[in-house]
Amino acid sequence: MRIFLVAVLVACSFVSSAFNASTEKKKKKKPKKSEVVLTNANDSLSYALGLSIAKTVPNSGIEGLNEALIGQALIDHANQIHVISDETVDEYIQNEMQKRDAKKQEAKQKEAEVAMAKEAKWFEENGKKMGVITTTTGLQYIVHQEGIGVTAGVNDTVKVHYKGTLADGTVFDSSYDRNEPIELTPGMVIPGWTEGLQLMKAGGKYTLYIPSMLGYGGDESIGVIPPYSTLIFEMEVLEIKKGAEQPVIEWDVPVMED
């Protein structure tokens, strides 16, 4: 991020007037026509760079930037007037970005602690409901219908129908809605599925209650599933095809204490 800002400032020194004009336009409800005259290719390139920077800086993800001061800094640089010395600019940017990153990490940590505490309470209450079984990893499940034959192994191929919801009832995925069951191996999915599928036999119908530590944790990239989400799956194993015998995968998850 530091390198990006330094590069932006260097590039901006060539287009200070254009950027300043763009900033002034934003302050007015009815911007007047620009007085900039582009007389050659260099002028056009300079103005284009200014517009690009004007659009890039607000979308850089850095909160609280004052565009007017950025424009003024460009003018000051062109006039060789620096309120912050050249020798300390890079160091200042780096230190400030580190402080902001530290604050963001602290905020995320607090958010995670609140979410995990809320989830722990939810599972404590859910575990008291009739028929709910809790495993040593924290996975909870209800058996609606036992299957027949052998249970699924970690390397077997399992054909399964499912519906996935969040704790508030929001449906985020459903093979039932698509009318298309999926085939998978228990060792290639999230830990909650790996454990849950190995409890089931062909024809079995379970509901799995998967804590976030056995799901997607704090991952923010899943989209429809927020970080630290409890996942609830209605599962129906349609078929189990035995695979080659291989070592069972052991997930590194904490053991819940009574």
Secondary structure, 3 states (H helix, E strand, C coil): CHHHHHHHHHHHCCCHHHHHHHHHHHHCCCCCCCCCCCCCHHHHHHHHHHHHHHHHHHHCCCCCCCHHHHHHHHHHHHCCCCCCCHHHHHHHHHHHHHHHHHHHHHHHHHHHHHHHHHHHHHHHHHCCCCCCEECCCCCEEEEEECCEEEECCCCCEEEEEEEEEECCCCEEEEHHHHCCCEEECHHHCCHHHHHHHCCCEECCEEEEEECHHHCCCCCCCCCCCCCCCCEEEEEEEEEEECCCCCCCCCCCCCCCCC
